[in-house]
C-alpha cells in the first residue's frame, strides 16, 4: 500500500472512532424486536470483499486494511469514497445466500487458523457499473440481494470466543421462538481495529426464513 494510502487508512480509523461521525450503513427495516435480537429486512446493497487467512480477529484486521485502501483511492480511477459500515466476516468459500446457511456447520475453535471472507459495504450511491475498479486483484465486488436476518448486538473483542458466545445466545433465542434459520451466522463490525474493545459495536447476524402475513 502506498504511503498516501496508509495515511488515509490511519485517518479513517481515527474518524470512525469519533462518536459524531455519521457512517452510512445498509438500509433495513426492523420487523421484530425481542430481548436477545431483532429481525431486520435489508434492502439490496453492494460489498467489496476479500478472502484472508487467520483467526477471526486477525483476518478481520487484515481485511480491514485491504478494503480501506480500496475506498481511499487504491482503485481505478483513484477515487476516494466515503466511509461505511459494517465490515462483515464469514467462513471463506461460502456464497451469499443459502451458502451462508447450514447452522450445523461447526465454527472454528478459539484462535484457530482459518480462511474468512470479509466484506466492506459500498456507498448506496454506487451501482455495480459505477463503482471504481479495485487495483488489488484480491478484492471482488458483489451485489447482496434483499434478505431477512436476525441480529444480536454486543460489545467487546472480535475474538472467535466472544463471537461464539453471542452466536449461541442468538441461536438459542431464535430456536425458543420457533424462528427457522436459512443461513450460517456471520460477524458484523462497526468500528476500526484501534477502537477500544469496550466501545465497539459488534453484531452476530443470521439469515432466516420469513413470510409476511
N, C-alpha and C positions, 0 to 999 in steps of 0.2 A: 504494500500500500504506500503511495506517495506521501511525503511529509505533510503536504497541504491536506490530504485526506485524513491523515492521522490526527492532525489538529482539529479538523472539523468533527471527527468522531468524539474526541475528548469534550469539545464544546457541546456536542449532542448529549453526552452523558450528564454533563452539568445542568443543562437546560431541562432534561427530563426529570431531574430531582426537584426542580422548582415547583412548589405547590400551585402557583398561579398560572403555570404554563398550560395552555389548552392544547391537548393532543387529540387528534382525530382517531376515532375507533370505529369498527364496523357498526353499521346501523342495525338495531334489533328492537323488537317489541317484547316486553315482559308479559308472558301468558299466565304464569302461576308463580306466587311467592310462598315458599314453605320455610320451615325452621332451618333446615340444613341446605337448602338450594333454591334456585329459581329456574323456571323454564322460559327459554327465550326463542323467538323466531328471528333468525338472521336473514337480512337481505343479501343478495349475491355480492361478493367482493373479490378482489384480486390480491394475490400474495406473491411475493418473491421468496423462493425457498431454496435451501441448500442442505445437502447431506453432510454430516460431520460425525467424527468418531469421538468416543469418550463417554464418561458417565453423564447423567442428565445435566448436572451443573456445569461441567467443563464444556460439553458440546453446546449448551446454550450460550455460554460466554463467547466461545469461538465463533459461533454463527452470528451472534450479535454484531461483532466487529466486521465480519464479511458483509452482512446486509446493510449495516450503517454506512460502510464505504460506498456501496451502490447508490444509496439515496443522496449521498453527499458529493456525487459527481463522478464516481467510477463507472461511467456509462457513456453511451453514445447518444446524444452529443455533448456529454459533460454537464448535464442539467442537475442542479441541486433541487431536491424535493423536500417537502415538509415532513416533519416528524410525525409518526403514527404509532399506534399500539393496538394489540399486544404483539410480542414475539411468541409464537407457539412452538411446542416441541412434542413430537410423537415418534414412535419407532420407525426407522427408515425402512423403505421397501413396501410401505403401506400406501394405498391410494387415498382418495379424498372422501369417499362416502362409505360404502359397505366395507372397504378395505381398512377403515379406521375402526372396525367394528369388533366383533367377537370378544366379549369380555372374558371368555375362557382363556385367552392368551395370557400367560403369566408375564408380569413386569419384571425387569431386571433387578437383581439384588442391589443393595446399597453399595455405591462406588464401583459397580461392575462396569467393564468396558463394553460399550455397545455402540451401535450406529443409530443416529437420530436424524430426522428431517425437521429442520427448524424453518419457520416462515415469518416473514415480516409483512404486515398488511400495507397495501398501497393506498394512496390517496383516492378518494372516491371520484375525483375529477378526471382520473385517467381511465381509458379503456385498454383492452389488450393491444389495440392498434396504435394508441398514442403513447404508451409507456416507453421511456428510454430503454434502449437495448443494453443489458448488462455486459460489461467488458470482461468480467470474471465468468469463465465458462461453467463454473460450478453452480451458478445461480440460474434457476428456472422461474418463469412467470406462469402462474396457474390461476385460473378462474374458479372460485368456490361457489357452487350454486346455493340457492336458499335452502335452509335446513333448520330443524328444531333441536335444541340442545338443552340439557340440564347443566347448570353451572354452580359450583361451590367456591366461594371466595375465602382466601386465607392469606396470612402474612408469614413472614419468616424466610428461611433459606430456600434455595432452589434444589436442595438435595433430593435424591430419589426417596429417601426415608420420609421426608416431610410430604412429598407428593403422594406416596402410597398411603400415609396416614389419612390424608384428606380424601383421597380416592375411595378408600374403604368406607369412610363416613358417608360419602355421597352415594355410593352403590348400595349400601345398606338401607339408607333412607328411601332411595328410589324403589328398591325391592319391597320395602314395607308398604309403600304407597301404590304398589302394583304398576309402576311405570316400566314399560318394555324398552330395553336398550336396542339400538341398531348400530352402535359404534363402540370403538375402543376409547377409553379415556385419554385425554391429552392435556398438556400443561400450557397455560397462557401466562406470560409475564408482562407486566405493565411498566416496569422500571428498568433503569440501566444497572449493569453489574456493580457500579460504585454506590448505588443507593443502599443505606444501612438496612440490614435484614429486617429490622423491626418496623421499618416504614414501607416495606414492599407490599404491593398489591399483586397477589397471585390468584389464579383460578384453575381448578380442575374442571374440565368440561367433557361431556359425552353426548353423542347424538342419540336421540330417542325416536321411537315411533309416536306419531301424533296425528290425531284425526279431529278436525274441527267439528263441533257439534252443530 
